[in-house]
Amino acid sequence: MLRLIHVILFRPKYSENIGSVARACLNMGCSQIILVDPWDWNLDKALPLATHHARHLLDNIQFFSTLAEAVSSYNFIYGTTARTGGWRKAIQTPEQAATSIIEHRNDGGQVAIVFGPENVGLTNDEIELCTQLLTIPTTKNLSSLNLSQAVMVVLYECFKKSMTKPLEIPGHGQARHINNNERELLFTQLRQTLLDIDYLKPDNPDYFMLTVRRFLNRVNPRFNEYNQLMGLCRQMQRIVRLAKDKAKT
């Protein structure tokens, strides 16, 4: 989904965080992670957080000694920052940046998204290498996120913008709404069931069923819900019949 969009981690401190980043990249369809001067890279520490599914991302990591070298081949470089103001102007949110990132990608441009060290982020010298800055808004008392959380937020916004049609979740399509004939059958079944369990009195049941009719019209059940309610009514009626048969004996 996010081809030509790569994640660059500048001086990450913890291999475990890199593993979590790999898992986030896998979920969002980002195929390349680049490490710049990592503090203490250890594949064995990263693997449990990446899970075996993202092992290939860790095996294919590219390493650079400087950020300038890492970003040299990219057309567009988006730097992430938790600090704003001063030299850090025209900062976008991930949602805003994602629109441009996907447009660049669709035009064949290569895009790098740069994340700084967990403890200090990118310095002014490092953001000078970026063509655009973005920040993830948080509450006032929390100015930064865990590294993998930040990567996931940014990539998720890019993932949404990259979709050409609404995402369809397999096996979770909604059933159709019932038609008027089915609605009347359900109403009749409910009416008879409530009479059978002696909830409604036979002298004027339709008056008390007015609220049920209004409820069905307002809710407009779907076909799977209709089947469940019809089945519930049938089961209640069966229990009533069994109770009556037992009382006769």
CYANA upper distance limits for C-alpha pairs under 8 A (distance plus 0.5 A):
  1 MET  CA     28 MET  CA      7.53
  1 MET  CA     29 GLY  CA      5.43
  1 MET  CA     30 CYS  CA      7.53
  1 MET  CA    159 PHE  CA      7.19
  1 MET  CA    162 SER  CA      7.29
  1 MET  CA    163 MET  CA      8.40
  2 LEU  CA     28 MET  CA      7.70
  2 LEU  CA     29 GLY  CA      5.84
  2 LEU  CA     30 CYS  CA      5.51
  2 LEU  CA     31 SER  CA      7.92
  2 LEU  CA    158 CYS  CA      8.01
  2 LEU  CA    159 PHE  CA      7.23
  2 LEU  CA    162 SER  CA      7.83
  3 ARG  CA     29 GLY  CA      7.96
  3 ARG  CA     30 CYS  CA      6.87
  3 ARG  CA     31 SER  CA      7.23
  3 ARG  CA    105 ARG  CA      8.18
  4 LEU  CA    105 ARG  CA      6.77
  4 LEU  CA    108 GLY  CA      8.28
  4 LEU  CA    109 GLY  CA      7.68
  4 LEU  CA    110 GLN  CA      5.49
  4 LEU  CA    111 VAL  CA      6.68
  5 ILE  CA     30 CYS  CA      7.06
  5 ILE  CA     31 SER  CA      8.38
  5 ILE  CA     32 GLN  CA      8.25
  5 ILE  CA    105 ARG  CA      7.64
  5 ILE  CA    110 GLN  CA      6.72
  5 ILE  CA    111 VAL  CA      5.29
  5 ILE  CA    112 ALA  CA      6.37
  5 ILE  CA    113 ILE  CA      7.96
  6 HIS  CA     30 CYS  CA      7.01
  6 HIS  CA     31 SER  CA      7.47
  6 HIS  CA     32 GLN  CA      5.67
  6 HIS  CA     33 ILE  CA      6.62
  6 HIS  CA     34 ILE  CA      7.98
  6 HIS  CA    111 VAL  CA      6.82
  6 HIS  CA    112 ALA  CA      5.45
  6 HIS  CA    113 ILE  CA      6.78
  7 VAL  CA     30 CYS  CA      8.25
  7 VAL  CA     32 GLN  CA      6.94
  7 VAL  CA     33 ILE  CA      5.49
  7 VAL  CA     34 ILE  CA      6.66
  7 VAL  CA    112 ALA  CA      6.40
  7 VAL  CA    113 ILE  CA      5.57
  7 VAL  CA    114 VAL  CA      6.70
  7 VAL  CA    115 PHE  CA      8.21
  7 VAL  CA    151 VAL  CA      8.49
  8 ILE  CA     33 ILE  CA      6.45
  8 ILE  CA     34 ILE  CA      5.12
  8 ILE  CA     35 LEU  CA      6.47
  8 ILE  CA     36 VAL  CA      7.79
  8 ILE  CA     70 ALA  CA      8.31
  8 ILE  CA    112 ALA  CA      7.07
  8 ILE  CA    113 ILE  CA      6.43
  8 ILE  CA    114 VAL  CA      5.19
  8 ILE  CA    115 PHE  CA      6.71
  9 LEU  CA     33 ILE  CA      8.01
  9 LEU  CA     34 ILE  CA      6.63
  9 LEU  CA     35 LEU  CA      5.55
  9 LEU  CA     36 VAL  CA      6.67
  9 LEU  CA    114 VAL  CA      6.51
  9 LEU  CA    115 PHE  CA      5.57
  9 LEU  CA    116 GLY  CA      6.71
  9 LEU  CA    117 PRO  CA      8.05
 10 PHE  CA     35 LEU  CA      6.66
 10 PHE  CA     36 VAL  CA      5.25
 10 PHE  CA     37 ASP  CA      7.20
 10 PHE  CA     38 PRO  CA      7.47
 10 PHE  CA     67 LEU  CA      7.42
 10 PHE  CA    114 VAL  CA      7.48
 10 PHE  CA    115 PHE  CA      6.54
 10 PHE  CA    116 GLY  CA      5.43
 10 PHE  CA    117 PRO  CA      6.49
 11 ARG  CA     35 LEU  CA      7.71
 11 ARG  CA     36 VAL  CA      6.08
 11 ARG  CA     37 ASP  CA      5.55
 11 ARG  CA     38 PRO  CA      4.85
 11 ARG  CA     39 TRP  CA      6.43
 11 ARG  CA    116 GLY  CA      7.21
 11 ARG  CA    117 PRO  CA      5.80
 12 PRO  CA     17 ASN  CA      8.41
 12 PRO  CA     18 ILE  CA      8.02
 12 PRO  CA     35 LEU  CA      8.18
 12 PRO  CA     36 VAL  CA      8.42
 12 PRO  CA     37 ASP  CA      8.33
 12 PRO  CA     38 PRO  CA      5.64
 12 PRO  CA     39 TRP  CA      6.68
 12 PRO  CA    116 GLY  CA      7.54
 12 PRO  CA    117 PRO  CA      5.36
 12 PRO  CA    118 GLU  CA      6.91
 13 LYS  CA     38 PRO  CA      6.95
 13 LYS  CA     39 TRP  CA      5.57
 13 LYS  CA     40 ASP  CA      7.03
 13 LYS  CA    117 PRO  CA      7.01
 13 LYS  CA    118 GLU  CA      7.15
 14 TYR  CA     18 ILE  CA      7.29
 14 TYR  CA     39 TRP  CA      7.89
 14 TYR  CA     40 ASP  CA      7.28
 14 TYR  CA     41 TRP  CA      7.85
 15 SER  CA     19 GLY  CA      6.86
 15 SER  CA     40 ASP  CA      7.39
 15 SER  CA     41 TRP  CA      5.98
 15 SER  CA     42 ASN  CA      6.21
 15 SER  CA     43 LEU  CA      7.57
 15 SER  CA     45 LYS  CA      6.32
 15 SER  CA     46 ALA  CA      5.47
 16 GLU  CA     20 SER  CA      6.92
 16 GLU  CA     45 LYS  CA      6.13
 16 GLU  CA     46 ALA  CA      5.00
 16 GLU  CA     47 LEU  CA      8.27
 16 GLU  CA     48 PRO  CA      8.42
 16 GLU  CA     49 LEU  CA      6.63
 17 ASN  CA     21 VAL  CA      6.66
 17 ASN  CA     46 ALA  CA      7.66
 17 ASN  CA     49 LEU  CA      8.17
 17 ASN  CA    147 LEU  CA      7.03
 17 ASN  CA    148 SER  CA      6.72
 18 ILE  CA     22 ALA  CA      6.72
 18 ILE  CA     46 ALA  CA      6.61
 18 ILE  CA     50 ALA  CA      8.44
 18 ILE  CA    148 SER  CA      7.93
 19 GLY  CA     23 ARG  CA      7.01
 19 GLY  CA     45 LYS  CA      8.24
 19 GLY  CA     46 ALA  CA      4.64
 19 GLY  CA     47 LEU  CA      6.30
 19 GLY  CA     48 PRO  CA      7.68
 19 GLY  CA     49 LEU  CA      5.29
 19 GLY  CA     50 ALA  CA      4.77
 19 GLY  CA     51 THR  CA      8.46
 19 GLY  CA     58 LEU  CA      8.01
 20 SER  CA     24 ALA  CA      6.85
 20 SER  CA     46 ALA  CA      7.99
 20 SER  CA     49 LEU  CA      5.57
 20 SER  CA     50 ALA  CA      5.75
 20 SER  CA    148 SER  CA      6.09
 21 VAL  CA     25 CYS  CA      6.63
 21 VAL  CA     50 ALA  CA      7.90
 21 VAL  CA    147 LEU  CA      7.82
 21 VAL  CA    148 SER  CA      5.11
 21 VAL  CA    149 GLN  CA      8.50
 21 VAL  CA    151 VAL  CA      7.09
 21 VAL  CA    152 MET  CA      8.10
 22 ALA  CA     26 LEU  CA      6.64
 22 ALA  CA     33 ILE  CA      7.92
 22 ALA  CA     50 ALA  CA      6.05
 22 ALA  CA     54 ALA  CA      6.51
 22 ALA  CA     57 LEU  CA      6.72
 22 ALA  CA     58 LEU  CA      7.31
 23 ARG  CA     27 ASN  CA      6.80
 23 ARG  CA     49 LEU  CA      7.82
 23 ARG  CA     50 ALA  CA      5.28
 23 ARG  CA     51 THR  CA      7.60
 23 ARG  CA     53 HIS  CA      8.40
 23 ARG  CA     54 ALA  CA      6.24
 24 ALA  CA     28 MET  CA      6.85
 24 ALA  CA    148 SER  CA      7.33
 24 ALA  CA    151 VAL  CA      7.51
 24 ALA  CA    152 MET  CA      5.93
 25 CYS  CA     29 GLY  CA      6.40
 25 CYS  CA     30 CYS  CA      5.23
 25 CYS  CA     31 SER  CA      7.33
 25 CYS  CA    151 VAL  CA      8.33
 25 CYS  CA    152 MET  CA      7.82
 25 CYS  CA    155 LEU  CA      7.96
 26 LEU  CA     30 CYS  CA      6.54
 26 LEU  CA     31 SER  CA      7.55
 26 LEU  CA     53 HIS  CA      8.42
 26 LEU  CA     54 ALA  CA      6.57
 26 LEU  CA     57 LEU  CA      8.29
 28 MET  CA    152 MET  CA      8.28
 28 MET  CA    155 LEU  CA      6.78
 28 MET  CA    156 TYR  CA      6.85
 28 MET  CA    159 PHE  CA      6.68
 29 GLY  CA    159 PHE  CA      8.34
 30 CYS  CA    155 LEU  CA      8.33
 31 SER  CA     57 LEU  CA      7.27
 32 GLN  CA     57 LEU  CA      7.06
 32 GLN  CA     60 ASN  CA      7.89
 32 GLN  CA     61 ILE  CA      7.30
 33 ILE  CA     57 LEU  CA      7.35
 33 ILE  CA     58 LEU  CA      8.15
 33 ILE  CA     60 ASN  CA      8.24
 33 ILE  CA     61 ILE  CA      5.84
 33 ILE  CA     62 GLN  CA      7.24
 34 ILE  CA     61 ILE  CA      6.05
 34 ILE  CA     62 GLN  CA      5.30
 34 ILE  CA     63 PHE  CA      6.44
 34 ILE  CA     64 PHE  CA      8.13
 34 ILE  CA     70 ALA  CA      8.09
 35 LEU  CA     61 ILE  CA      7.45
 35 LEU  CA     62 GLN  CA      6.73
 35 LEU  CA     63 PHE  CA      5.48
 35 LEU  CA     64 PHE  CA      6.87
 36 VAL  CA     63 PHE  CA      6.37
 36 VAL  CA     64 PHE  CA      5.29
 36 VAL  CA     65 SER  CA      6.00
 36 VAL  CA     66 THR  CA      6.47
 36 VAL  CA     67 LEU  CA      6.66
 36 VAL  CA     70 ALA  CA      7.53
 37 ASP  CA     63 PHE  CA      7.93
 37 ASP  CA     64 PHE  CA      6.84
 37 ASP  CA     65 SER  CA      5.46
 37 ASP  CA     66 THR  CA      7.18
 42 ASN  CA     46 ALA  CA      6.99
 43 LEU  CA     47 LEU  CA      6.57
 43 LEU  CA     58 LEU  CA      7.97
 44 ASP  CA     48 PRO  CA      8.05
 45 LYS  CA     49 LEU  CA      8.31
 46 ALA  CA     50 ALA  CA      6.81
 47 LEU  CA     51 THR  CA      6.40
 47 LEU  CA     52 HIS  CA      7.56
 47 LEU  CA     55 ARG  CA      7.23
 47 LEU  CA     58 LEU  CA      8.33
 48 PRO  CA     52 HIS  CA      8.19
 50 ALA  CA     54 ALA  CA      5.96
 50 ALA  CA     55 ARG  CA      7.19
 51 THR  CA     55 ARG  CA      7.27
 54 ALA  CA     58 LEU  CA      7.41
 55 ARG  CA     59 ASP  CA      6.73
 56 HIS  CA     60 ASN  CA      6.57
 57 LEU  CA     61 ILE  CA      6.77
 64 PHE  CA     69 GLU  CA      7.07
 64 PHE  CA     70 ALA  CA      6.28
 65 SER  CA     69 GLU  CA      7.87
 65 SER  CA     70 ALA  CA      8.46
 66 THR  CA     70 ALA  CA      6.96
 67 LEU  CA     71 VAL  CA      6.74
 67 LEU  CA    126 GLU  CA      7.92
 68 ALA  CA     72 SER  CA      6.49
 68 ALA  CA    129 LEU  CA      7.44
 71 VAL  CA     77 ILE  CA      7.57
 71 VAL  CA    112 ALA  CA      7.53
 71 VAL  CA    129 LEU  CA      8.39
 74 TYR  CA    109 GLY  CA      8.18
 74 TYR  CA    110 GLN  CA      5.71
 74 TYR  CA    111 VAL  CA      6.37
 74 TYR  CA    112 ALA  CA      6.94
 75 ASN  CA    109 GLY  CA      6.29
 75 ASN  CA    110 GLN  CA      5.85
 75 ASN  CA    111 VAL  CA      6.67
 76 PHE  CA    104 HIS  CA      8.25
 76 PHE  CA    109 GLY  CA      7.75
 76 PHE  CA    110 GLN  CA      6.96
 76 PHE  CA    111 VAL  CA      5.36
 76 PHE  CA    112 ALA  CA      6.85
 76 PHE  CA    130 CYS  CA      8.16
 76 PHE  CA    131 THR  CA      6.64
 76 PHE  CA    132 GLN  CA      8.43
 77 ILE  CA    111 VAL  CA      6.35
 77 ILE  CA    112 ALA  CA      5.29
 77 ILE  CA    113 ILE  CA      6.48
 77 ILE  CA    114 VAL  CA      7.68
 77 ILE  CA    129 LEU  CA      8.10
 77 ILE  CA    130 CYS  CA      5.36
 77 ILE  CA    131 THR  CA      5.71
 77 ILE  CA    132 GLN  CA      6.98
 78 TYR  CA    111 VAL  CA      8.07
 78 TYR  CA    112 ALA  CA      6.62
 78 TYR  CA    113 ILE  CA      5.25
 78 TYR  CA    114 VAL  CA      6.56
 78 TYR  CA    130 CYS  CA      6.15
 78 TYR  CA    131 THR  CA      6.61
 78 TYR  CA    132 GLN  CA      5.38
 78 TYR  CA    133 LEU  CA      5.99
 78 TYR  CA    134 LEU  CA      7.39
 79 GLY  CA    113 ILE  CA      6.40
 79 GLY  CA    114 VAL  CA      5.22
 79 GLY  CA    115 PHE  CA      6.95
 79 GLY  CA    122 LEU  CA      8.37
 79 GLY  CA    127 ILE  CA      6.75
 79 GLY  CA    130 CYS  CA      6.11
 79 GLY  CA    131 THR  CA      8.25
 79 GLY  CA    132 GLN  CA      6.80
 79 GLY  CA    133 LEU  CA      5.29
 79 GLY  CA    134 LEU  CA      6.77
 80 THR  CA    113 ILE  CA      7.93
 80 THR  CA    114 VAL  CA      6.62
 80 THR  CA    115 PHE  CA      6.05
 80 THR  CA    116 GLY  CA      7.76
 80 THR  CA    122 LEU  CA      8.03
 80 THR  CA    133 LEU  CA      6.25
 80 THR  CA    134 LEU  CA      5.52
 80 THR  CA    135 THR  CA      6.15
 81 THR  CA    115 PHE  CA      8.36
 81 THR  CA    116 GLY  CA      8.37
 81 THR  CA    121 GLY  CA      7.06
 81 THR  CA    122 LEU  CA      7.15
 81 THR  CA    133 LEU  CA      7.45
 81 THR  CA    134 LEU  CA      6.81
 81 THR  CA    135 THR  CA      5.73
 81 THR  CA    136 ILE  CA      8.40
 82 ALA  CA    121 GLY  CA      8.00
 82 ALA  CA    135 THR  CA      6.24
 82 ALA  CA    136 ILE  CA      7.54
 82 ALA  CA    143 SER  CA      6.58
 82 ALA  CA    144 SER  CA      6.28
 83 ARG  CA     88 ARG  CA      8.27
 83 ARG  CA    135 THR  CA      8.45
 83 ARG  CA    143 SER  CA      8.42
 84 THR  CA     88 ARG  CA      6.01
 84 THR  CA     89 LYS  CA      7.78
 84 THR  CA     91 ILE  CA      8.20
 85 GLY  CA     89 LYS  CA      6.83
 87 TRP  CA    124 ASN  CA      7.99
 88 ARG  CA    133 LEU  CA      8.10
 89 LYS  CA    133 LEU  CA      8.45
 90 ALA  CA    132 GLN  CA      8.42
 90 ALA  CA    133 LEU  CA      7.79
 91 ILE  CA    132 GLN  CA      7.76
 91 ILE  CA    133 LEU  CA      5.54
 91 ILE  CA    134 LEU  CA      5.54
 91 ILE  CA    135 THR  CA      7.15
 92 GLN  CA     96 GLN  CA      6.28
 92 GLN  CA     97 ALA  CA      6.29
 92 GLN  CA    133 LEU  CA      6.86
 92 GLN  CA    134 LEU  CA      5.00
 92 GLN  CA    135 THR  CA      6.78
 93 THR  CA     97 ALA  CA      6.58
 93 THR  CA    134 LEU  CA      5.89
 93 THR  CA    135 THR  CA      5.86
 93 THR  CA    136 ILE  CA      6.39
 93 THR  CA    137 PRO  CA      7.71
 94 PRO  CA     98 ALA  CA      6.31
 94 PRO  CA    134 LEU  CA      6.74
 94 PRO  CA    135 THR  CA      7.23
 94 PRO  CA    136 ILE  CA      6.91
 94 PRO  CA    153 VAL  CA      7.83
 94 PRO  CA    154 VAL  CA      5.76
 94 PRO  CA    157 GLU  CA      6.74
 94 PRO  CA    158 CYS  CA      8.43
 95 GLU  CA     99 THR  CA      7.46
 95 GLU  CA    154 VAL  CA      8.20
 95 GLU  CA    157 GLU  CA      5.95
 95 GLU  CA    158 CYS  CA      8.07
 96 GLN  CA    100 SER  CA      7.86
 97 ALA  CA    101 ILE  CA      6.61
 97 ALA  CA    134 LEU  CA      7.32
 98 ALA  CA    102 ILE  CA      6.56
 98 ALA  CA    154 VAL  CA      8.05
 98 ALA  CA    157 GLU  CA      6.29
 98 ALA  CA    158 CYS  CA      5.16
 98 ALA  CA    161 LYS  CA      6.98
 99 THR  CA    103 GLU  CA      6.76
 99 THR  CA    158 CYS  CA      7.78
 99 THR  CA    161 LYS  CA      6.76
100 SER  CA    104 HIS  CA      6.58
101 ILE  CA    105 ARG  CA      6.67
101 ILE  CA    111 VAL  CA      7.41
101 ILE  CA    158 CYS  CA      7.63
102 ILE  CA    106 ASN  CA      6.47
102 ILE  CA    158 CYS  CA      7.12
102 ILE  CA    161 LYS  CA      7.14
102 ILE  CA    162 SER  CA      6.64
103 GLU  CA    107 ASP  CA      6.79
104 HIS  CA    108 GLY  CA      7.05
104 HIS  CA    109 GLY  CA      5.62
104 HIS  CA    110 GLN  CA      7.87
104 HIS  CA    111 VAL  CA      7.84
105 ARG  CA    109 GLY  CA      5.43
105 ARG  CA    110 GLN  CA      6.74
105 ARG  CA    111 VAL  CA      7.35
115 PHE  CA    121 GLY  CA      7.65
115 PHE  CA    122 LEU  CA      7.79
115 PHE  CA    147 LEU  CA      8.18
115 PHE  CA    151 VAL  CA      8.31
116 GLY  CA    120 VAL  CA      7.74
116 GLY  CA    121 GLY  CA      4.62
116 GLY  CA    122 LEU  CA      5.18
117 PRO  CA    121 GLY  CA      5.28
117 PRO  CA    122 LEU  CA      7.42
118 GLU  CA    146 ASN  CA      7.75
118 GLU  CA    147 LEU  CA      6.77
122 LEU  CA    126 GLU  CA      6.29
122 LEU  CA    127 ILE  CA      6.85
123 THR  CA    127 ILE  CA      6.84
124 ASN  CA    128 GLU  CA      6.84
125 ASP  CA    129 LEU  CA      7.86
126 GLU  CA    130 CYS  CA      7.89
127 ILE  CA    133 LEU  CA      8.12
136 ILE  CA    144 SER  CA      8.42
136 ILE  CA    150 ALA  CA      7.94
136 ILE  CA    153 VAL  CA      8.43
137 PRO  CA    143 SER  CA      8.32
138 THR  CA    142 LEU  CA      6.61
138 THR  CA    143 SER  CA      6.55
138 THR  CA    144 SER  CA      7.81
139 THR  CA    143 SER  CA      7.53
145 LEU  CA    149 GLN  CA      6.64
145 LEU  CA    150 ALA  CA      6.31
146 ASN  CA    150 ALA  CA      6.75
147 LEU  CA    151 VAL  CA      6.83
148 SER  CA    152 MET  CA      6.58
149 GLN  CA    153 VAL  CA      6.70
150 ALA  CA    154 VAL  CA      6.86
151 VAL  CA    155 LEU  CA      6.55
152 MET  CA    156 TYR  CA      6.27
153 VAL  CA    157 GLU  CA      6.95
154 VAL  CA    158 CYS  CA      6.98
155 LEU  CA    159 PHE  CA      6.43
156 TYR  CA    160 LYS  CA      6.73
157 GLU  CA    161 LYS  CA      6.88
158 CYS  CA    162 SER  CA      6.59
159 PHE  CA    163 MET  CA      7.18
163 MET  CA    167 LEU  CA      7.94
168 GLU  CA    173 GLY  CA      8.16
169 ILE  CA    173 GLY  CA      7.60
174 GLN  CA    222 ARG  CA      8.48
175 ALA  CA    222 ARG  CA      6.30
175 ALA  CA    223 PHE  CA      6.30
175 ALA  CA    224 ASN  CA      6.85
176 ARG  CA    222 ARG  CA      5.94
176 ARG  CA    223 PHE  CA      6.27
177 HIS  CA    220 ASN  CA      7.02
177 HIS  CA    221 PRO  CA      6.35
177 HIS  CA    222 ARG  CA      4.50
177 HIS  CA    223 PHE  CA      6.21
178 ILE  CA    182 GLU  CA      6.40
178 ILE  CA    183 ARG  CA      6.90
178 ILE  CA    220 ASN  CA      7.52
178 ILE  CA    221 PRO  CA      6.70
178 ILE  CA    222 ARG  CA      5.93
178 ILE  CA    223 PHE  CA      5.80
178 ILE  CA    226 TYR  CA      7.74
179 ASN  CA    183 ARG  CA      6.68
180 ASN  CA    184 GLU  CA      6.72
181 ASN  CA    185 LEU  CA      6.81
182 GLU  CA    186 LEU  CA      6.61
182 GLU  CA    226 TYR  CA      8.49
183 ARG  CA    187 PHE  CA      6.65
183 ARG  CA    216 LEU  CA      7.97
184 GLU  CA    188 THR  CA      6.59
185 LEU  CA    189 GLN  CA      6.62
186 LEU  CA    190 LEU  CA      6.57
186 LEU  CA    226 TYR  CA      7.66
186 LEU  CA    229 LEU  CA      8.15
186 LEU  CA    230 MET  CA      6.96
187 PHE  CA    191 ARG  CA      6.55
187 PHE  CA    212 VAL  CA      8.29
187 PHE  CA    213 ARG  CA      7.33
187 PHE  CA    216 LEU  CA      8.49
188 THR  CA    192 GLN  CA      6.68
189 GLN  CA    193 THR  CA      6.59
189 GLN  CA    230 MET  CA      7.49
189 GLN  CA    233 CYS  CA      7.17
190 LEU  CA    194 LEU  CA      6.61
190 LEU  CA    230 MET  CA      8.43
190 LEU  CA    233 CYS  CA      6.99
191 ARG  CA    195 LEU  CA      6.81
191 ARG  CA    205 PRO  CA      8.25
191 ARG  CA    209 MET  CA      7.58
192 GLN  CA    196 ASP  CA      6.61
193 THR  CA    197 ILE  CA      6.82
193 THR  CA    233 CYS  CA      6.42
193 THR  CA    234 ARG  CA      8.40
193 THR  CA    236 MET  CA      7.52
193 THR  CA    237 GLN  CA      6.63
194 LEU  CA    198 ASP  CA      6.68
194 LEU  CA    199 TYR  CA      5.60
194 LEU  CA    200 LEU  CA      6.09
195 LEU  CA    199 TYR  CA      6.40
195 LEU  CA    200 LEU  CA      5.40
195 LEU  CA    201 LYS  CA      7.05
195 LEU  CA    202 PRO  CA      7.36
195 LEU  CA    205 PRO  CA      8.38
196 ASP  CA    237 GLN  CA      7.29
196 ASP  CA    240 VAL  CA      7.41
197 ILE  CA    236 MET  CA      8.45
197 ILE  CA    237 GLN  CA      8.34
197 ILE  CA    240 VAL  CA      7.34
200 LEU  CA    205 PRO  CA      6.33
200 LEU  CA    208 PHE  CA      7.99
201 LYS  CA    205 PRO  CA      6.44
204 ASN  CA    208 PHE  CA      7.84
205 PRO  CA    209 MET  CA      6.73
206 ASP  CA    210 LEU  CA      6.93
208 PHE  CA    212 VAL  CA      8.38
209 MET  CA    213 ARG  CA      6.74
210 LEU  CA    214 ARG  CA      6.73
211 THR  CA    215 PHE  CA      6.56
212 VAL  CA    216 LEU  CA      6.74
213 ARG  CA    217 ASN  CA      6.70
214 ARG  CA    218 ARG  CA      6.59
215 PHE  CA    219 VAL  CA      6.52
216 LEU  CA    220 ASN  CA      6.13
216 LEU  CA    221 PRO  CA      7.46
221 PRO  CA    225 GLU  CA      6.44
221 PRO  CA    226 TYR  CA      6.73
222 ARG  CA    226 TYR  CA      6.67
223 PHE  CA    227 ASN  CA      6.77
224 ASN  CA    228 GLN  CA      6.88
225 GLU  CA    229 LEU  CA      6.74
226 TYR  CA    230 MET  CA      6.61
227 ASN  CA    231 GLY  CA      6.51
228 GLN  CA    232 LEU  CA      6.60
229 LEU  CA    233 CYS  CA      6.73
230 MET  CA    234 ARG  CA      6.78
231 GLY  CA    235 GLN  CA      6.68
232 LEU  CA    236 MET  CA      6.74
233 CYS  CA    237 GLN  CA      6.66
234 ARG  CA    238 ARG  CA      6.64
235 GLN  CA    239 ILE  CA      6.84
236 MET  CA    240 VAL  CA      6.80
237 GLN  CA    241 ARG  CA      6.76
238 ARG  CA    242 LEU  CA      6.73
239 ILE  CA    243 ALA  CA      6.64
240 VAL  CA    244 LYS  CA      6.72
241 ARG  CA    245 ASP  CA      6.60
242 LEU  CA    246 LYS  CA      6.58
243 ALA  CA    247 ALA  CA      6.67
244 LYS  CA    248 LYS  CA      6.88
245 ASP  CA    249 THR  CA      7.17
